Amino acid sequence: MIMKLNSISTLILSSLILFGCQNDASKQDDKDAKKDDVSIEQKRGENNVAYIWGAAALEGTARDTERFKPRPTITSRFLGLIFTGIFDAWSRYDATAIPVYATGIERRPIDEQTEKNKEIAISYAALRTLNEYYYADSAYFKGIMVELGLDPENRSLDPNTPEGIGNLAAKILIDKRRDDGANQYATAPGSDGIQYFDYTNYQPVNDVDNLVNLERWQPKYFDDGKGGRFAPGCLTPYWQNVRTIALDSSSQFRPGPPPAMGSEQLKTELVEVVSIQENMTDADKALVEFMRDGPKSVQQAGHWLKFAQTVSRRDNHTLDEDVKMYFLVEVTAMDGFIACWDSKMYYDYARPYALVHKYYKGKDIKCWAGAGKGFKTMDGGEWQPYSPSTFLCPPFPSYVSGHSTISGGCAEALKLFTGSEEFGDSAVMVAGALTEVDPALYGDTITLRFPTFTEAAEMAGQSRVMGGYHIQADNVAGLKLGRDVAHKAFEFYNKHLGK
C-alpha cells in the first residue's frame, strides 16, 4: 500500500533539520559538523528518502492510469527513467558508482558523500523527472519536497551542490531520452501534436468486426461504462523501437514462435484455458484480480515496485540500498516491456478470446457469462475472459505475456539483488470483488501468499491463463524472456556500481 506522507512528515522534517543545521550552542567548527553528519544513523525502511520517492512514483503511476487508462509500456518507461535519474544523482555521492547518462558531472569528494547530500540530490532528481513524466501532478510532487524541507523552486544546475547535481542529472537524462523512439513529445513524422502517435502505421489484419486470419490479433469491443461500446486500437505498436537501457536491442532475447494453428500443442493449451474457467475457484479469482491490479492500478512495472518496497520494509533498507534496488528492478521492467513488445508485434498472435470461439463454437461449455450473471453452461462461441466488460482483454497481441515477462524479470532481479529466493509477501482479496457488479456473487476472502520471488512471478504468469487472457505458451515464453532480460540488466547494474 502506498504510504501517506503526513504520517512521516514530522519525522522526515525533524531528521533533515538534524542533518542540515549546526548547533549554534555547541559552536562546532565545520570539520566537526561534517564528522557528526556522517556518523548519524541512516534512516531505514519506509523512512528513507528513496523509499518516499518510490511511494510518490507509485502514486503518480496510479493517477496516470486514472487519467489515461492502463498504458503499461508508457508508465514502465517513466519509472525506468525516474529511477535511472535518481541513481545518476546518487552516484555522484558514492565512492565507485558510474552514472548512466550524467557522465559529465564530477564525483564529489569523500567528505561530501553524506546522507544529507544524497537525500538532497536524489530528491531534486526525483522531482524533476516526476514533473517531466507525470506533469499533471507537479503540485503533488512539489508538496513532497516541502514535506522534506526542500525548496521545489530551486533550479540550480551547479554541479558543486547536491541541489544542482539532482537538477542537472534529471535534465541530462530528459534531454538524452527525448527522441528515444517513445514519441512522448509527438516529434515523429505524422504525429501532428499527438503524443505516442504510432509512426509505424500498424494496421491489424483483422478488424473488430471481421476475422480474416485466426492466427493474428483482433481488436475487441469494450463497454464504455455509459451504455455504449468502443474498440481500442493496439497500444503503442511501435514500442519495440524504443531505445533500451541495458539490452543491446529489443530483439536480443526474442523467443521462438507460438504454437501453430491446428497443432496439438495449441489444442491442449486451449483445453487448459477452458477447463480452468469451468472449474474456477475463489482462490483462482482472487489471484486473477490481484495480478490484474484493480483500483489505483500501477500496472506491472509499478506492481513490482510495490513488491520491491515490501523488501525494503522487510530488510530495513538504507537509502543507498533502495536507490540501487529500484534502479535495477525498474530498468528490468522498462527493457522487459520493450523486449516483450518486440515479440508481440513480430508474431502478432491471436488471444484466447478468438481462439476459444473457433475451437469451441457449437459446443456447450461452462463459462463466465459476464458481470452479474455468474457461471453458466453456454455455447463456446460466447466464451469470454474473466474480466470486466470495460476492460475485456488487453488491446494488443498476446505472444508473449506482458505480466509473465515483467514478473519473471523483476522477480529474478530481486532474487539477484537480495541473493535469496525468500520473499514472504501476502495479499488479502475478496474473490470476485473487482470483476462482479453484484456483491451477492462475491466469493470468500482469500489470502494469497508469495513465499518466494519465483513463485510470485509464476503465480502472476499463471493468473493470465486463469483469466483467459493468454495460453500457456504466452506465459512460459514470457517468463523466460523476462529472466533473460533481468540477467542482462544485472550485468549492466554491476557495471554501473563500478564492480
C-alpha angles and dihedrals in degrees: 000000000000111000119241111237096215089066091063104026095098092049094047095045094048091046093051090049088051091051096040106043130069117222105247092197092058092048091207117177121242093263093056091046091055091049092052091047091057093045097054112108114259121247110249143200115356091356097064114100095236089058090050091054090047089057090047091052090052091052090049090051092050091051091048089055091052091052101041106018119241113330103161097173092056097045091046088059091048092052093043092053095041092056093042088055090049090049092050093052092046092048091067088065096045125089098233113006119122119212121235098220108359094072093138094064113093121234112254121244119269094254089059095050092099133142090246094055092046090052092051096045096048092044092058091044090050093047094050096045093043090050090051098049102028094031095155089069099048091123090056092052092046088054090058090054089053090049087054092051094250131128110244090196094061103112098169116152094193106139090205094068131060091234091053094045092052093048093043095048090053093047093050092049094047092049094047093048096044095101100027096130097268091103091217091152096044093243098134116104112276095018094120091194095312112133115227092012112173103248091179091066093223113192120187116236088228122050122210093268102035127057106200100160118026092200094061132072120272126197117236135210117255127195110250092213091244101080095276136087140226138186112228116215124234112296113244096330089185097057092113085071094061111112112254125224105212103010123084090225140342091257096049093109100021109161126230120266127296122250114299120246110268093017122137089237092059093046091050093049093049089051087055093052093049094043093052091054092045089056101031114160129201088253089055091050092048092051093048091050096044094051092041084062109222130198114011087022117190096179123226100310089050094042090059091045086058089051089049090053088053087057090049092055093042095050096035093237126206122227090260092054094049094047090054096042095049090047092054096043097046095044086052091051094046095049090039091061092048091051092044091053090050088061095040095053095038093056098026088199128187125253125233089256091075097029096054090050091054096047099038106033109128093023124104113236134164109248144148110286096198138273112330093011103079124202119329141166105261142155110284089236088072096052117129137175119270092258141113113274089237088064103025097166135335111287100235139062119297111227110114115021114240092207090053094046096049095039093047090048100044093043089053090047091053091047091052092045096049096035090229142084091221115118112146101186124144140185133203117220136173104227112243097008093116095044110032123069095204115071088207087072095052115114134213127313106262130198111212114203127201107191096172136022091242093051091049090053093047091048089052092051095045090049088067091056090047090052092051095243096114144019119234094261089062089053100045095047091044094053091051093047091051093050091050089052091048094054091050090047090050090055089051091047093052091048090055092049086060093245 
